[in-house]
Amino acid sequence: MNDSGIIKIVEQMYGANGRKILEVLLNSPNGRTIEEIAQETSIRVNDVRRLLYEMSQDGLVAYIRSQRGESHWYSYRWYSNYSMLKASLARRLKEVIRVLQERLNFETSNTFYICPNDQSVYTFEEAFENNFQCIQCGSDLVEFDNRPIVSYLSNIIEKLKKYDNSVG
């Protein structure tokens, strides 16, 4: 994944302001304070602070804390680099793949029934417990073909795994 691709992903996750903040940090080898970032990006200080904390939770940015002289006040300099971004996005991608794989396993290990009226979907066990009748309207349930869902999930997982191999 190239650097502009990473920036686009960050923008989708945190919006245009998140992208602006990240671009400032990536071009600042010594890091920046929240106030400096706010000034350079024309984003309110509180919004910069909130976005930095959100991005730090995902491992996209970090800070260095230093004490100001003899006082008990601390200064925080925020920074980021492409290796941090790639590692964070790789972790997130692995988590998405894991969740989709769980869903695929659920879809392939169950038989489903659907209500023709309100489209409520039931597992075989739920349908069996209700005598194969919809609990909302009482209609007879019909077997639901989930092969398109299984196919879609399988395709997405394969694409993400290929992408994950290119990131890692």
C-alpha positions in Angstrom: 0.0 0.0 0.0 1.4 3.4 -0.9 1.5 6.4 1.3 -1.4 8.2 -0.5 -3.5 5.1 0.0 -2.8 5.2 3.8 -3.8 8.9 3.9 -7.1 8.1 2.1 -7.9 5.4 4.5 -7.2 7.7 7.5 -9.4 10.3 5.8 -12.3 7.8 5.6 -11.8 6.9 9.2 -11.4 10.4 10.7 -12.5 12.8 8.0 -10.7 15.7 6.3 -9.6 17.2 9.7 -8.0 13.9 10.6 -6.2 13.8 7.3 -4.9 17.4 7.8 -3.6 16.6 11.3 -1.9 13.5 10.1 -0.2 15.3 7.2 1.1 17.9 9.5 2.5 15.2 11.9 4.1 13.2 9.0 5.9 16.4 7.8 7.1 17.2 11.4 10.1 15.0 12.4 10.2 16.6 15.8 6.4 16.4 16.4 4.0 19.2 17.1 2.0 20.4 20.0 -1.8 20.6 19.8 -1.7 24.3 19.6 0.8 24.2 16.7 -1.3 21.7 14.8 -4.4 23.8 15.4 -2.6 26.9 14.0 -1.2 25.1 11.0 -4.5 23.4 10.0 -7.0 26.1 11.1 -8.8 23.5 13.1 -10.2 24.3 16.6 -7.9 23.2 19.4 -10.6 21.1 21.0 -11.3 19.3 17.7 -7.5 18.7 17.2 -7.3 17.3 20.8 -10.3 15.0 20.3 -9.0 13.7 17.0 -5.5 13.1 18.3 -6.9 11.1 21.2 -9.1 9.0 18.9 -6.2 8.4 16.5 -3.9 7.5 19.4 -6.4 4.8 20.5 -6.0 3.2 17.1 -2.2 3.6 17.2 -2.0 6.1 14.3 -0.3 8.8 16.4 1.6 9.0 19.7 3.0 11.6 21.9 6.1 12.4 24.0 5.5 14.0 27.3 8.1 16.3 28.8 8.1 18.4 31.9 8.3 22.2 31.5 11.2 23.4 33.5 10.9 23.2 37.2 7.0 23.4 37.2 4.7 20.5 37.4 3.2 21.3 33.9 3.8 18.9 31.0 4.2 19.5 27.3 3.0 17.0 24.8 4.5 16.7 21.3 2.5 14.5 19.0 4.0 12.6 16.2 3.4 9.9 13.6 5.2 8.0 10.9 4.3 5.6 8.1 5.5 2.5 9.9 3.1 3.3 12.8 0.3 3.9 10.3 1.0 0.6 8.4 1.1 -1.4 11.6 -2.1 0.1 12.9 -4.0 -0.4 9.7 -2.7 -4.0 9.4 -4.0 -4.7 13.0 -7.3 -3.2 12.1 -7.5 -5.2 8.8 -6.8 -8.4 10.7 -9.6 -7.7 13.1 -12.1 -7.0 10.2 -11.0 -10.3 8.6 -11.5 -12.1 11.9 -15.1 -10.7 12.4 -16.0 -11.5 8.8 -14.6 -15.0 9.2 -16.8 -15.5 12.3 -19.8 -14.4 10.3 -18.9 -16.7 7.4 -18.6 -19.6 9.9 -22.0 -18.8 11.3 -23.6 -18.7 7.8 -22.0 -22.0 6.7 -22.8 -23.9 9.9 -26.5 -23.0 10.1 -29.7 -23.5 8.0 -31.9 -20.4 7.8 -35.7 -19.9 7.4 -37.4 -16.7 6.4 -40.9 -15.2 6.7 -42.3 -14.4 3.3 -44.2 -11.4 4.7 -41.8 -9.5 6.9 -38.5 -11.0 5.8 -37.6 -12.0 9.4 -34.8 -14.6 9.3 -34.5 -17.5 11.7 -31.9 -20.2 12.3 -33.2 -23.8 12.1 -33.3 -24.0 15.9 -35.3 -20.8 16.2 -37.7 -21.9 13.5 -38.1 -25.4 15.1 -38.9 -23.8 18.5 -41.7 -21.8 16.8 -43.1 -24.7 14.8 -41.7 -23.1 11.6 -44.0 -20.1 12.0 -43.1 -16.4 12.1 -43.3 -15.1 15.7 -44.4 -11.7 14.3 -47.3 -12.6 11.9 -47.7 -16.4 12.2 -46.9 -17.1 8.5 -45.2 -20.4 7.6 -41.5 -20.0 7.3 -39.6 -21.1 4.1 -36.1 -22.2 3.8 -33.7 -19.3 3.0 -30.9 -19.8 0.5 -27.9 -18.1 2.0 -25.4 -19.2 -0.7 -25.1 -15.6 -2.1 -24.2 -14.3 1.4 -21.6 -17.1 1.8 -20.2 -16.3 -1.6 -20.1 -12.6 -0.9 -18.4 -13.0 2.5 -15.9 -15.5 1.0 -15.0 -13.1 -1.8 -14.5 -10.1 0.6 -12.4 -12.2 3.0 -10.1 -13.4 0.1 -9.7 -9.8 -1.2 -8.9 -8.5 2.3 -6.4 -11.3 2.9 -4.6 -10.4 -0.3 -4.6 -6.7 0.7 -3.4 -7.7 4.2 -0.4 -9.6 2.6 0.5 -6.4 0.7 0.3 -4.3 3.8 2.2 -6.6 6.1 
